[in-house]
Amino acid sequence: MLHLFAGLDLHTGLLLLLALAFVLFYEAINGFHDTANAVATVIYTRAMRSQLAVAMAALFNFFGVLLGGLSVAYAIVHMLPTDLLLNMGSAHGLAMVFSMLLAAIIWNLGTWYFGLPASSSHTLIGAIIGIGLTNALMTGTSVVDALNIPKVIGIFASLIISPIVGLVIAGGLIFLLRRYWSGTKNARVST
């Protein structure tokens, strides 16, 4: 595997290692930031023990990445125009990657510190859009050309539609479970 890095000079190799460290740090923050949001309800209501809830969240996040592949990551990255993506090997491209990751890390740490609910995915999407718009302002190109608008619309549509679909599915499941599984319509559980 190390042979893949044989053609890199020392400077580029160090920047690559630093970028990898930023990505790993972002993922660590993503883990404790978003996992807490995901499991807070089941822990607070005592539906699950905290250790089990966190372990299940980690397991299913791992399966999501493993089974989901890279299609989501590619869809998000392709919000940027192609010419901007082709220049990622330059110093300008590396500055954009570091800016995106640093902005997402600072925002996630800030919202975690102040106890504000925020999604790491939404933060990263915002950072990518910010990079595209900043690049347009710095290079003098049109703001409309700064982003791949059809991809941005698709990402925003999925961010809007996903909670609605989740609400409908969860509501339907609750309806079916209460109707066909419970013995009484208004069964109450004493705590």
Summary of the structure (lengths in Angstrom):
residues: 191
radius of gyration: 21.2
end to end distance: 56.2
largest distance: 70.9
contacts: 449
relative contact order: 0.08
helix: 77%
strand: 0%
